[in-house]
Amino acid sequence: MDMGAWFEEVVADELIVFGFGVFMVAIAVEAWVAHRRRVHTYNLAEVRTSFGLMLVAAAVEWLPRQLAVFAMILLHDISPLRDVVERQWWAWLLLFLLDDFAFYWWHRLSHQVRILWAGHVNHHSANNLNLATAIRAGVGERLTRMSFWLWIPLLGFDAGMILIVMVISLFYQFWLHSPFFGRLPKVIEFFFNTPSHHRVHHARNPRYLDANHGGVLIIWDRLFGTFVSEAEDDPCRYGLTRPLGDVSLREAVLHEYTALWRDLQQAEDWQTRVRHLFCAPDWPHQGRRASTKRLRALPVASIAR
């Protein structure tokens, strides 16, 4: 067993710690710029909740992360490609594409499967978009997130490589949450995820719901039909379709799980319970929810997801 991956996990964690320091400086600078420009993109209560969610998510993720790394080491050991795929330049490039592909499907399913949405919704519950929103981690998603990457070591990529590329993707996605960047040159907007594309992803406007799930690249959304361009005549409004407001950290973590549990208790049969768990968050039951397609047809999204 290649235990060097454990050492490289430590290296990846050190990169995250370094990145955290950079993130804190960037958040402080952006908040100062917003204050000087009198742009109300920061809410102190939301920022406190974002930091709280980050800390809780880090604690929840520790054990699942260790188990995932162990599983990656085992899967890499049995891969018939382990002696073919090493650390060549082309292997890093291919791994970048595979990692981004895995992120797209994890992210998309986290919006389209309710039990996964319950763990991801924390990241979208802020009513403002700023760099502090980037650290507003989903808590429940940390239990299962890395399982979406477990197929990659079977292709010959070792756990250390995978962890490093995941961290690089995390760093890239941080700046996408700043509202102060306009549109970039068209060639960049076509291939890469940009602040404009990510504003759409965080918006609760009906036309923008469940769009732009890419990590570093936006090509997956273009290929699989989930891309939506930001429209000048429809400025993004952020948060959930029924905003939470200033809630406690506990409520921020558990509100969707509480709603899901309530629906499970009220369900009349097991088929309905299974649908509540694995259908989309907007799966209609007794007329109390509206589908995303219906919300997109409305002028204002007034029905909770």
Secondary structure as the mmCIF struct_conf table of DSSP 4:
data_model
#
loop_
_struct_conf.conf_type_id
_struct_conf.id
_struct_conf.beg_label_comp_id
_struct_conf.beg_label_asym_id
_struct_conf.beg_label_seq_id
_struct_conf.end_label_comp_id
_struct_conf.end_label_asym_id
_struct_conf.end_label_seq_id
TURN_TY1_P TURN_TY1_P1 MET A 3 MET A 3
HELX_RH_AL_P HELX_RH_AL_P1 GLY A 4 ARG A 36
TURN_TY1_P TURN_TY1_P2 ARG A 37 ARG A 38
HELX_RH_AL_P HELX_RH_AL_P2 LEU A 44 ASP A 77
TURN_TY1_P TURN_TY1_P3 ILE A 78 ILE A 78
TURN_TY1_P TURN_TY1_P4 PRO A 80 VAL A 84
BEND BEND1 GLU A 86 ARG A 87
HELX_RH_AL_P HELX_RH_AL_P3 TRP A 89 GLN A 112
BEND BEND2 VAL A 113 VAL A 113
HELX_RH_AL_P HELX_RH_AL_P4 ARG A 114 HIS A 120
HELX_RH_3T_P HELX_RH_3T_P1 VAL A 121 HIS A 124
BEND BEND3 ASN A 127 ASN A 128
BEND BEND4 ASN A 130 ASN A 130
HELX_RH_AL_P HELX_RH_AL_P5 LEU A 131 ALA A 134
TURN_TY1_P TURN_TY1_P5 ILE A 135 ILE A 135
BEND BEND5 VAL A 139 VAL A 139
HELX_RH_3T_P HELX_RH_3T_P2 GLY A 140 LEU A 143
TURN_TY1_P TURN_TY1_P6 THR A 144 THR A 144
HELX_RH_3T_P HELX_RH_3T_P3 ARG A 145 TRP A 149
TURN_TY1_P TURN_TY1_P7 LEU A 150 TRP A 151
BEND BEND6 ILE A 152 ILE A 152
HELX_RH_3T_P HELX_RH_3T_P4 PRO A 153 LEU A 155
TURN_TY1_P TURN_TY1_P8 GLY A 156 GLY A 156
HELX_RH_AL_P HELX_RH_AL_P6 ALA A 159 PHE A 174
HELX_RH_3T_P HELX_RH_3T_P5 TRP A 175 HIS A 177
TURN_TY1_P TURN_TY1_P9 PRO A 179 PHE A 180
HELX_LH_PP_P HELX_LH_PP_P1 ARG A 183 PRO A 185
HELX_RH_AL_P HELX_RH_AL_P7 LYS A 186 PHE A 191
STRN STRN1 PHE A 192 PHE A 192
HELX_RH_AL_P HELX_RH_AL_P8 PRO A 195 HIS A 202
STRN STRN2 ALA A 203 ALA A 203
BEND BEND7 ASN A 205 ASN A 205
HELX_RH_3T_P HELX_RH_3T_P6 PRO A 206 TYR A 208
TURN_TY1_P TURN_TY1_P10 LEU A 209 ASP A 210
BEND BEND8 GLY A 215 VAL A 216
STRN STRN3 LEU A 217 LEU A 217
BEND BEND9 ILE A 218 ILE A 218
HELX_RH_AL_P HELX_RH_AL_P9 ILE A 219 PHE A 224
TURN_TY1_P TURN_TY1_P11 GLY A 225 GLY A 225
TURN_TY1_P TURN_TY1_P12 GLU A 232 ASP A 233
BEND BEND10 ASP A 234 ASP A 234
STRN STRN4 TYR A 238 TYR A 238
BEND BEND11 GLY A 239 GLY A 239
BEND BEND12 THR A 241 ARG A 242
BEND BEND13 ASP A 246 ASP A 246
HELX_RH_AL_P HELX_RH_AL_P10 LEU A 249 GLN A 266
BEND BEND14 GLU A 268 ASP A 269
HELX_RH_AL_P HELX_RH_AL_P11 TRP A 270 PHE A 278
BEND BEND15 CYS A 279 CYS A 279
TURN_TY1_P TURN_TY1_P13 PRO A 281 ASP A 282
BEND BEND16 HIS A 285 HIS A 285
TURN_TY1_P TURN_TY1_P14 GLN A 286 GLY A 287
HELX_RH_AL_P HELX_RH_AL_P12 THR A 292 ARG A 296
TURN_TY1_P TURN_TY1_P15 ALA A 297 ALA A 297
BEND BEND17 LEU A 298 VAL A 300
BEND BEND18 ILE A 303 ILE A 303
#
